[in-house]
Amino acid sequence: MSEIRTHRVAAQIREEIGRMIVRGIIKDPRVGTSLTVTEVTVSKDISC
């Protein structure tokens, strides 16, 4: 898989996780809504 696509997939995952935290879909009492997701690591084959 191309490195460019892997970066795009990681960016999309990072954005969606951020949205889910803000909406309250992902809830963790240790974390408030003022959280920033700065990095997502994706395997090269995106199967894990």
MOPAC internal coordinates of N, CA, C and O (Angstrom, degrees):
PM7 1SCF
backbone

  N    0.0000 0     0.00 0     0.00 0    0    0    0
  C    1.4392 1     0.00 0     0.00 0    1    0    0
  C    1.5179 1   108.33 1     0.00 0    2    1    0
  O    1.2310 1   120.43 1   -37.69 1    3    2    1
  N    1.3021 1   116.77 1   142.31 1    3    2    1
  C    1.4560 1   119.51 1  -176.04 1    5    3    2
  C    1.5230 1   110.96 1   -71.38 1    6    5    3
  O    1.2310 1   121.53 1   -30.18 1    7    6    5
  N    1.3083 1   114.69 1   149.82 1    7    6    5
  C    1.4566 1   121.01 1  -179.89 1    9    7    6
  C    1.5293 1   111.15 1   -64.27 1   10    9    7
  O    1.2310 1   120.42 1   145.45 1   11   10    9
  N    1.3123 1   116.80 1   -34.55 1   11   10    9
  C    1.4684 1   120.89 1   179.31 1   13   11   10
  C    1.5263 1   109.98 1   -63.33 1   14   13   11
  O    1.2310 1   120.41 1   134.60 1   15   14   13
  N    1.3193 1   116.82 1   -45.40 1   15   14   13
  C    1.4673 1   119.93 1   179.85 1   17   15   14
  C    1.5205 1   110.90 1   -64.58 1   18   17   15
  O    1.2310 1   120.00 1   139.72 1   19   18   17
  N    1.3188 1   117.61 1   -40.28 1   19   18   17
  C    1.4548 1   121.43 1   178.52 1   21   19   18
  C    1.5304 1   110.43 1   -59.88 1   22   21   19
  O    1.2310 1   120.09 1   137.99 1   23   22   21
  N    1.3340 1   117.44 1   -42.01 1   23   22   21
  C    1.4633 1   121.29 1   178.30 1   25   23   22
  C    1.5257 1   111.09 1   -65.78 1   26   25   23
  O    1.2310 1   120.41 1   140.49 1   27   26   25
  N    1.3295 1   116.81 1   -39.51 1   27   26   25
  C    1.4677 1   119.92 1   178.56 1   29   27   26
  C    1.5221 1   111.37 1   -65.28 1   30   29   27
  O    1.2310 1   120.25 1   138.79 1   31   30   29
  N    1.3292 1   117.13 1   -41.21 1   31   30   29
  C    1.4600 1   121.17 1   178.45 1   33   31   30
  C    1.5275 1   109.57 1   -64.32 1   34   33   31
  O    1.2310 1   120.01 1   136.26 1   35   34   33
  N    1.3301 1   117.58 1   -43.74 1   35   34   33
  C    1.4641 1   121.15 1   178.91 1   37   35   34
  C    1.5280 1   110.93 1   -61.73 1   38   37   35
  O    1.2310 1   120.05 1   138.88 1   39   38   37
  N    1.3256 1   117.51 1   -41.12 1   39   38   37
  C    1.4664 1   121.22 1   178.85 1   41   39   38
  C    1.5287 1   110.82 1   -64.17 1   42   41   39
  O    1.2310 1   120.48 1   138.80 1   43   42   41
  N    1.3093 1   116.68 1   -41.20 1   43   42   41
  C    1.4609 1   120.53 1   179.38 1   45   43   42
  C    1.5315 1   111.10 1   -65.51 1   46   45   43
  O    1.2310 1   120.42 1   138.28 1   47   46   45
  N    1.3222 1   116.81 1   -41.72 1   47   46   45
  C    1.4657 1   120.91 1   177.86 1   49   47   46
  C    1.5236 1   109.72 1   -63.58 1   50   49   47
  O    1.2310 1   120.35 1   135.63 1   51   50   49
  N    1.3289 1   116.94 1   -44.37 1   51   50   49
  C    1.4692 1   121.37 1   179.50 1   53   51   50
  C    1.5307 1   111.04 1   -59.06 1   54   53   51
  O    1.2310 1   120.25 1   134.72 1   55   54   53
  N    1.3232 1   117.12 1   -45.28 1   55   54   53
  C    1.4650 1   121.24 1   179.84 1   57   55   54
  C    1.5253 1   111.30 1   -64.52 1   58   57   55
  O    1.2310 1   120.37 1   136.94 1   59   58   57
  N    1.3176 1   116.89 1   -43.06 1   59   58   57
  C    1.4625 1   119.90 1  -178.10 1   61   59   58
  C    1.5257 1   111.67 1   -68.37 1   62   61   59
  O    1.2310 1   119.73 1   140.96 1   63   62   61
  N    1.3211 1   118.13 1   -39.04 1   63   62   61
  C    1.4629 1   120.48 1   176.77 1   65   63   62
  C    1.5265 1   109.86 1   -62.62 1   66   65   63
  O    1.2310 1   120.38 1   138.49 1   67   66   65
  N    1.3271 1   116.88 1   -41.51 1   67   66   65
  C    1.4636 1   120.36 1   176.59 1   69   67   66
  C    1.5181 1   112.02 1   -59.90 1   70   69   67
  O    1.2310 1   120.18 1   135.83 1   71   70   69
  N    1.3323 1   117.26 1   -44.17 1   71   70   69
  C    1.4661 1   121.19 1   178.05 1   73   71   70
  C    1.5258 1   111.40 1   -62.72 1   74   73   71
  O    1.2310 1   120.69 1   139.02 1   75   74   73
  N    1.3236 1   116.28 1   -40.98 1   75   74   73
  C    1.4622 1   120.49 1  -178.90 1   77   75   74
  C    1.5348 1   111.15 1   -65.71 1   78   77   75
  O    1.2310 1   119.91 1   143.58 1   79   78   77
  N    1.3163 1   117.78 1   -36.42 1   79   78   77
  C    1.4657 1   121.16 1   177.51 1   81   79   78
  C    1.5236 1   110.00 1   -66.41 1   82   81   79
  O    1.2310 1   120.34 1   134.59 1   83   82   81
  N    1.3269 1   116.96 1   -45.41 1   83   82   81
  C    1.4655 1   120.97 1  -179.43 1   85   83   82
  C    1.5251 1   111.35 1   -63.28 1   86   85   83
  O    1.2310 1   120.15 1   139.25 1   87   86   85
  N    1.3175 1   117.31 1   -40.75 1   87   86   85
  C    1.4683 1   121.72 1  -179.73 1   89   87   86
  C    1.5233 1   113.17 1   -73.58 1   90   89   87
  O    1.2310 1   120.22 1   166.49 1   91   90   89
  N    1.3140 1   117.18 1   -13.51 1   91   90   89
  C    1.4616 1   120.35 1  -179.24 1   93   91   90
  C    1.5067 1   113.46 1    87.03 1   94   93   91
  O    1.2310 1   119.99 1  -169.63 1   95   94   93
  N    1.3161 1   117.62 1    10.37 1   95   94   93
  C    1.4636 1   121.12 1   178.13 1   97   95   94
  C    1.5302 1   109.95 1   -69.76 1   98   97   95
  O    1.2310 1   121.08 1   138.68 1   99   98   97
  N    1.3218 1   115.53 1   -41.32 1   99   98   97
  C    1.4631 1   121.12 1   173.62 1  101   99   98
  C    1.5166 1   106.28 1   -97.91 1  102  101   99
  O    1.2310 1   120.48 1   -62.17 1  103  102  101
  N    1.3266 1   116.69 1   117.83 1  103  102  101
  C    1.4587 1   121.01 1  -176.88 1  105  103  102
  C    1.5180 1   109.91 1  -118.64 1  106  105  103
  O    1.2310 1   121.56 1   -48.18 1  107  106  105
  N    1.3107 1   114.62 1   131.82 1  107  106  105
  C    1.4559 1   121.54 1   174.84 1  109  107  106
  C    1.5221 1   106.26 1  -146.63 1  110  109  107
  O    1.2310 1   119.65 1   -62.62 1  111  110  109
  N    1.3202 1   118.28 1   117.38 1  111  110  109
  C    1.4610 1   120.20 1  -176.69 1  113  111  110
  C    1.5328 1   113.59 1   -62.09 1  114  113  111
  O    1.2310 1   119.97 1   162.29 1  115  114  113
  N    1.3166 1   117.66 1   -17.71 1  115  114  113
  C    1.4662 1   120.74 1   179.08 1  117  115  114
  C    1.5118 1   112.61 1   -81.21 1  118  117  115
  O    1.2310 1   120.44 1   167.43 1  119  118  117
  N    1.3394 1   116.76 1   -12.57 1  119  118  117
  C    1.4669 1   121.34 1  -173.35 1  121  119  118
  C    1.5175 1   109.22 1  -123.74 1  122  121  119
  O    1.2310 1   120.55 1   -48.13 1  123  122  121
  N    1.3252 1   116.55 1   131.87 1  123  122  121
  C    1.4631 1   121.23 1   175.32 1  125  123  122
  C    1.5172 1   110.59 1   -89.31 1  126  125  123
  O    1.2310 1   120.57 1     3.15 1  127  126  125
  N    1.3210 1   116.52 1  -176.85 1  127  126  125
  C    1.4687 1   120.30 1  -179.59 1  129  127  126
  C    1.5194 1   112.06 1   -81.05 1  130  129  127
  O    1.2310 1   119.69 1   174.59 1  131  130  129
  N    1.3249 1   118.19 1    -5.41 1  131  130  129
  C    1.4559 1   120.73 1   178.68 1  133  131  130
  C    1.5298 1   111.12 1   -90.95 1  134  133  131
  O    1.2310 1   121.05 1  -137.04 1  135  134  133
  N    1.2964 1   115.60 1    42.96 1  135  134  133
  C    1.4573 1   123.43 1  -178.56 1  137  135  134
  C    1.5241 1   109.92 1   -98.93 1  138  137  135
  O    1.2310 1   120.20 1   -37.28 1  139  138  137
  N    1.3117 1   117.22 1   142.72 1  139  138  137
  C    1.4495 1   122.21 1   176.20 1  141  139  138
  C    1.5273 1   109.25 1  -117.13 1  142  141  139
  O    1.2310 1   120.70 1   -54.10 1  143  142  141
  N    1.3142 1   116.27 1   125.90 1  143  142  141
  C    1.4606 1   121.30 1   174.74 1  145  143  142
  C    1.5246 1   105.74 1   -89.39 1  146  145  143
  O    1.2310 1   120.43 1   -67.76 1  147  146  145
  N    1.3148 1   116.78 1   112.24 1  147  146  145
  C    1.4639 1   120.26 1  -173.56 1  149  147  146
  C    1.5192 1   114.34 1   -98.61 1  150  149  147
  O    1.2310 1   120.43 1   157.16 1  151  150  149
  N    1.3232 1   116.79 1   -22.84 1  151  150  149
  C    1.4653 1   117.87 1  -176.55 1  153  151  150
  C    1.5196 1   110.77 1  -152.69 1  154  153  151
  O    1.2310 1   121.25 1   -37.77 1  155  154  153
  N    1.3120 1   115.22 1   142.23 1  155  154  153
  C    1.4545 1   123.00 1   173.56 1  157  155  154
  C    1.5211 1   106.67 1  -129.52 1  158  157  155
  O    1.2310 1   120.19 1   -48.90 1  159  158  157
  N    1.3137 1   117.23 1   131.10 1  159  158  157
  C    1.4592 1   121.61 1   177.74 1  161  159  158
  C    1.5255 1   108.60 1  -105.37 1  162  161  159
  O    1.2310 1   121.22 1   -53.14 1  163  162  161
  N    1.3119 1   115.26 1   126.86 1  163  162  161
  C    1.4712 1   121.72 1  -178.20 1  165  163  162
  C    1.5192 1   107.74 1  -120.39 1  166  165  163
  O    1.2310 1   121.01 1   -44.54 1  167  166  165
  N    1.3428 1   115.67 1   135.46 1  167  166  165
  C    1.4618 1   118.42 1   177.17 1  169  167  166
  C    1.5213 1   109.65 1   -66.76 1  170  169  167
  O    1.2310 1   120.12 1   -24.13 1  171  170  169
  N    1.3002 1   117.37 1   155.87 1  171  170  169
  C    1.4618 1   121.07 1  -177.18 1  173  171  170
  C    1.5153 1   113.74 1   -61.95 1  174  173  171
  O    1.2310 1   120.33 1   149.54 1  175  174  173
  N    1.3432 1   116.97 1   -30.46 1  175  174  173
  C    1.4610 1   119.28 1   179.77 1  177  175  174
  C    1.5327 1   112.27 1   -96.42 1  178  177  175
  O    1.2310 1   120.30 1   177.94 1  179  178  177
  N    1.3226 1   117.03 1    -2.06 1  179  178  177
  C    1.4568 1   124.17 1   178.12 1  181  179  178
  C    1.5295 1   111.77 1    52.04 1  182  181  179
  O    1.2310 1   120.01 1  -145.70 1  183  182  181
  N    1.3173 1   117.58 1    34.30 1  183  182  181
  C    1.4561 1   119.89 1   179.48 1  185  183  182
  C    1.5217 1   112.04 1  -108.08 1  186  185  183
  O    1.2310 1   120.06 1   171.02 1  187  186  185
  N    1.3131 1   117.49 1    -8.98 1  187  186  185
  C    1.4705 1   120.29 1  -178.29 1  189  187  186
  C    1.5035 1   110.39 1  -106.56 1  190  189  187
  O    1.2310 1   120.10 1   180.00 1  191  190  189

